[in-house]
Amino acid sequence: MKKRILLPTDFSKNAWNAILYAAELYKNVKCDFYLLNAFTEKAYDIDGLMIPKSGDKDYDLAEAYSKKELVKILKRLELHEVNPSHTYFTLSIFGTPLDVIKKAIELKDIDLVVIGTKGATDDANIYYGSNAIDVMEESRNCPVLAVPSGYSYKEPKEIVFPTSFKTHYKRRELNYLYEISKLTNAKIRILHINKEEHLSTLQNQNKDLLEECLDGVDYSFHWLDNVGVNTGLQNFVQSRDSDMVVFINKKHSFIKTIFSSPMVNDLGYNSKVPVLVLHDLRN
């Protein structure tokens, strides 16, 4: 069965960069890629009562532009295609980026969303744009892989998975962590930053369960003491030159708390490596 991957684009260089990253990461996998553009009329008020529709002049112009630019991307991909079993489709859907992405996930039964961390507004002082944060937080029935601005693909060799061991794991929640490790032979570094002297009985049980979930891939446990979570994670990733960070989004607003300014400025790692957000499927 082909993997179905959604590639949202606002036609920026950052979105293009994420598209190339996805194609390279899954170069040895049969995939259907869906290039998605969310278009709106420039004068459209999302809180207004009048919803534009096909046949309206401004709507039709915006839709035509969207479709034209998507075709341009298809032509560019012909020069970069790394796998003849990759198939690309285009989707132009009216609405805000988050609403459109959530709609496309359901419409096309998407397995994974790959986005750029920033869009057309490439502000050097902003590591993660609001649209990227919203998608990472709110697309809770689908994992999201966020690719940093300007990040050139290199095959992941080490993936960092921070955990407190305070919640139990499900195999299906960790499926993409496991899959990417198998695809790239990347080693998984499970990072626990101690706030306590010893793990509780529950934490040890969850640790054992995590080992069962990761059986078959190369992983190791790592412990840091006497350091804050944010600083510890940043230093661990940077000192080891790790290639990806994976989070499980266990509760609402977790991602927004981590990636919104000003805290994001304390987490320099996430501006340098891709971040995969998995979701607690019980929420």
N, C-alpha and C positions, 0 to 999 in steps of 0.2 A: 504494500500500500504506500502511495506517495505521501510524503510529508507536505502539509499545507502551511505556508508561511506568509504572513501579511507584512508588506513593506510600505508603510505610510510615507508619503513624500509631499513636501511643499515646494519641490523643485529647487531646493537649496543644495549647496555643495555638501552640507552636513548630512542631508538625507541621502544624497548619492553615495556618500562614503559608507553609510550604514547598509545600503543595498549591496555594495561590493563586498562588505564584510560578510553578510549573510550568504552570498553566493560562494565565497571562498570557504567559509566554515562548513557548509554542506556540499562541498564540491564532489564528494563521493556518495551522495545520497540522492535518490530520485525525489524531486520536489516540484510542487506547483507553487510558484510565487505569485502573489497578488499585489500588484503595484496600486496603491490606493491614494487618491487625492480627495480631500474634503474641500469643496468649493462653496463660496457664499457670494452673494451680491455685496459690493462695497458698501452700499447704503443700508444693508439689511440689519435690522434691530432684532436681536435674538429674543428680546422681551416683548416684541410687538405682537399684535394680534394677526397681522397679515403675513401669512407664510407664502413666500414666492414659490412659483411652480413653473413647470415646463410650459412654454408659450409666452411667458413674460419676457420682454426684450432683454433686461439685465440678467435674468436667470439664464437664458439661452446663450448669451455672450460668455458668461462665466463658465458654463458647462463646456462650451466649445473650446475655450482656452484651456481648460483642464484636460480635455481629451487630446488636444493637440500636443500639449507638453508631455503627456504620458507616452504618446507615440514616439516623441523624441528620445525619451528614456529607453524605450524598447530598441531603437536603432543604436544607441550608445552601448547597450548591453550586448549587442551582436559582436562588438569588438572585444568584449571582456569575457564572454561566456567561457566557463571552465568545465562545463558538464553538459553534454548533449541531451541528457535526461532531465535537465531543468526546463520547465515550461513556464512562461510568463503570461499573466493575464492583467488587464487593466480595469480599474474601477473608479469611476467619478461619481461621488455621492454628495448631495447637498447637505450641509450642516456644519456644526462645529467639529474640530478634529476628534475630540473624545467621543462624542455621540456617534460619529461616523465610524470610528474604529471599532467601537463596541457593536455597532450594527453589522459591520463586515465580519467580525469574529463569528457571530451567530449565523450570518447568511452563508458563509463559506466554510463553516466548521473548522476554523483556523486552529492550528496546533501551537503556533508561536508567533509573536509580534516582534519584529526587529526595527528599532527606531534610532534616529540620531538624538543625542542628548540636547542638541540645540537645533533651531530651525533657521529661517532666513535672517532673523535678527541675531547676528553672530557677535554678541557683546562679550568682549574678553573678560569682563568682570562677573559674568554669569556662567557657571559651569553647567547647570541644568535648566533648560527652559521650562516654563509653566506647563506647556502641552506635554512634554516628556514626563514630568512629574505626575501630572494627572493620569496619564495612561498607565504608568507604572503602579500607581496607587489603586486606580479604579477598575482596571481590566482584570477583575479578580477571578474570572473563569478561564484565564489564559496566561501563560508565562510571557514575560516581556524582557527582551534583551536590548539594553541601551548602549549604543556605541558612541564614545566620545568624539567630539569635534576634531577632525584631522588625524584620527587614529588609523594608522596603516595596518592592514591585516598581518598578523603573524600567528602561526598555529599555536594555540595555548599549550603550554608545557606544565603550568601550575595554576590551579584554581583554588582560591581561598574561600572557605565556608565558615563564617563566624557563627557561633552558637552558644547559648547559655545552658543547654541541656535541660531546660525547664519545661519544655513541651515535647510531646511525643511526635514521632514522624510517621508518615505514610509513604509507602513505596511510590505511589502515583504522584505525590508531591515532589519527590526527589528525582523523578524520571528524567528531567532534562539535564540536571547535574550529572547523573549517571551516564546519560547518552553522550553528552559532549566529552566527558572523560574517555569513554570508549572510542569515540570517533577520532580523537586527537592524541590518544595515549597520554593525556594530561594527568598529572598526579593531583589528588585532592588533599589540601591541607586544612584540616578541621581545627579551627582556632577557638580556644576558650580563654577568656580573660577573667581571671579569678577575682571574685568579690568575697569569696568565702575560703576558709582554709581547706575544707574537704567538700567533695560532692555529696549531696544528700542521697538517700536511697532512691528517690524518684529520679534524680539526675543520672545516677548510675544505670538505672533501668533504661532511661532514654538513650544514654550513650551506647548501651548494648544493642538497643533496637536500631540505632543509626548504623552500627557496624553490620548488622544483618542487611539493612537496606543497601549498603554500599559493597556488599560481597561481590567480588568479581572485578573490581577496579582497584587501582593503586591509591591508597590513602594513608594518612598518618595524623596523629593527634599532636597538637601543640598548645602550650600553656604559657600565659603571661601573667605576672604578678605585679602588684604595686603600680599600676598604670590605668588611666581612664580608658574606657572602651574605644572612644573615637581615636584617641592618640595611639593606643595600642594597635588597633587595626591598620591605621595609616602607616605606622612605622613598620609593621610586619610586612605589608604588601610592598612598600617601597624598598625595604632592605633586601628582600628576596627577588625583586623584579618579577613579581607574580603577574599573570596575564589576564585574570578575570576574578571578580568577586561575585559570590552568589548569596542572596538573602532569601529567606522565607518570610513573606509578609504575613505575620500572624494576626495582626490586628489593624483596624482602620486607622489611618493617619500616620502609620509607622513610616512609610516611605516619604510622605510630605515632611515629617519631622526631621528625617535624616538628610534629605536632599534639598530642602528649601534654605535660602539664605537666612541668617548669616552662618548657620551651622555648617553648611557645605564648604565654607572657606576653611574650616578646621579639618576637613576630610579631603585633603588634596589628592588622595589615591583615586577618588572616583572621577576626577577629571582626566585621568591618565589611562585607565583600563576599562574595558566593557564591564557592565554590571547586569547580571541576570537576576530578575525578580521572580521568584516562585510564590505561589499563593497557598495559604492554608485552605484546603478545599472544604473545611467544615464551616468557614465563614461566608 
